[in-house]
Amino acid sequence: MNFTVATPQVSATVQDPASVDAAISSRFSARAYLNKPVDRAVLQEVLEIAARAPSGTNTQPWKVYVLQGAKRDELVAKACAAHDAMAANPALAAEYAEEYDYYPAKWVSPFIDRRRECGFGLYSVLGIGKGDKERMHQQHQQNFRFFDAPVGLIFTLDKVMGRGSLLDYGMFLQTLMVAARSRGLHTCPQAAWNNFSKIALPLVGAGDNEMMVCGMALGYADESALVNTFQTTRVNAADFTHWVE
């Protein structure tokens, strides 16, 4: 087996921590994008930086499918059709079950409180009232349009890997998103795509040994879009940090 060696720049130093902080703190889940293509060379840079993410014993379990153009549009059309069909016939949901449980079977505080704050906050900005099922459906379907981003990413994991690889994957995804942000791009990681892995994986050419981890929209955010004025809050570090001395 041949291995590609990417040598880290161990001698490099971060001269401006503020620029790193800005890339992290200015990242948010953008839900509307400009009709502006992303240069392939820029995408390649982002992926090369993401490759430096840590993983347990350097297993590097990630695999990325980059969709643009006709294939992206084909996936969007098929996923949206399935989403509409499920709305018309909820029994079809059984055909599109997630390969793993992203959310808990039973919600408890404070997690359910944060989830509600997020959902209510987004719908409030968009003027979607409680019980407005049609507008909720249309907004949820934006996930399967990659929020009109020109680039859609599908991430997979070999089924033989353990749960620890999802920890590795989280570090990879964050590294990718920060690398994208530092180049003026925005992203939106999407667990929603897990419902349509049966549609997405064959279309991108994934093997039977692969499972869906998530999707992601990537592009230049539409700063004039109302939906992008919504950003979630964060608890203070003091609320989750315990100093043990």
Secondary structure, DSSP 8 states (H G I E B T S, - for coil): ---------TT---S-HHHHHHHHHT--B---B-S----HHHHHHHHHHHTT---GGG----EEEEE-HHHHHHHHHHHHHHHHHHHH-GGGGGGG--SS--S-SS--TTHHHHHHHHHHHHHHHHT--TT-HHHHHHHHHGGGGGGG-SEEEEEEEETTS-THHHHHHHHHHHHHHHHHHTTT-EEEEEGGGGGGHHHHHHHHT--TTEEEEEEEEEE-B-TT-GGGG-------HHHH-----
